[in-house]
Every structure is written in C-alpha cells, then in structure tokens.
Amino acid sequence: MPASISPADFVTQRPELPGHVTPPDSAPAEGEHAAGRKASISREDILAAALKLIGPHRSVSTLSLREIAREAGIAPNSFYRQFRDTDELAVALIDLAGRSLRKIVGEARYRAKTDRSIVRSSVEAFMEQVRADDKLLHVLLREGTVGSDAFKHAVDRELNFFEEELRVDLIRLTRAQGITLREPALVAKAITRLVFAMGAAAMDSPPEKDPELIRQLTMMVRMIIAGSRTLAAS
C-alpha cells in the first residue's frame, strides 16, 4: 500500500503576500508563552494541526482560526506569522494533497507497461489512498464541492496538473504501441474527473465495496480510451 505523505514532505516557504503584515517576533501576543503554548511554530506544524481536526464529516472550510491555533498549541496571533487567514491555509492543504497524490499515482503509472496496466494500477493506487486515512486526499476530494471559490480554484488547478501528467503518459504508452488517441488532452480530463468524482463517493461507502468499484472504474476508463482510439481511426 502506498505510504501517506505528511505535510513536512512538501512544505516550502511561502512568499510574503501583498498587504500582509506579519506580527513582529519581538512583540509576542498576549498569552504567547502561557502554559501549553509554544513560543514559535512552523508553517508545517500549523498544517498538521489543521489536518488533525479534519474528519469524514468535517471540511477544512469549517475550521476556525482559534481552534486551529488551539490544536497547534499557539496563540491565535501566531497563526498570522505563517498564513494570512484560514482560506490561505486551506489552499496550502489542497496544494499539498495534490502533490502527494500525483507522486503516488505517478509512480504507479510510470511502472505500467501498457495502457491497460496503467489504468488498473492507477485506479488501485488511488483507491488505496482513499482507504489509507490520508486526510490530505480527503481535503482534495471534499474541498472542490464544499469550499469557497478560492478552494474550488485550487482544486481545479490540481486536477489540471493531473490531467496534463496523464495526457503525457497516455501519449507515451499508446505511441509505443503504434496507437493514436483522438484528443488525448480531453481523454485525460474525462478520466481524471471521473476518477475523482467516484473517489469522493467512495469515501462514504464501506471498504468491502472497493473491489467492485475498482472493477467498474477500470472498465469505464478503458471505455473512454477505446472510444478515443476508435474516433482517431475513423
């Protein structure tokens, strides 16, 4: 089973945002050093704290700054040293989730030798992460439907990354077999949107239904590819 990816694996220092004033380190907020609170905290620590609060029925869009700060063990004002607001934090989580899943599914695709095996291995890797209690993946699947416009744009950006990477791999594999696809970019988009939609639904279904779901999803994806081949040959 693919390993889950932690925020620390991907976090990079964000550029300072226009109009954002970082509270000076020399003037800690009231209660900053109170018992149980940390004097300083990293960006990845705050991301990890937010992930702990997310659950099957709790979206990151519902988290408040104060409860994230409480989970992280910091004063609320310390949050602003790393993020402008909770929207920015949610977008950072979506970005982490996208990079995490692209790494896992990309490795599965890279090992594939044919378009049939690339479909099966990618679907299986995706579903294993759905069941791996990978909260980053849950953020990516949930926020595109329940979050703000900023969240939805961030999810759509990650899906576009998936589509482009899949397009390149599909062309690579089919070209090696002397096969042509009609509009490979559209094929990659259809597959990506289908898999993510069914993955989101799978989070609310029991794990014992996964084998049938994987079978159906694999067949659907192959049908999309077969249709593209047929159109290219006509």
Protein Blocks (a to p, Z undefined) as FASTA:
>chain_A
ZZdddfklmoccddddehiacddfklccehklgghiafbdcfklmmmmmmmmpcfklcfk
lpcfklmmmmnopafklmmmmbmblmlmmmmmmmmmmmmmmmmmmmmmmmpmbfklmmmm
mmmmmmmmmmnopaklmmmmmmmmmmcfklmmmmmmmmmmmmmmmmmmmmmmmmmnopac
ehkllmmmmmmmmmmmmmmmmmmpcfklmmmmmmmmmmmmmmmmmmmmmmmmZZ
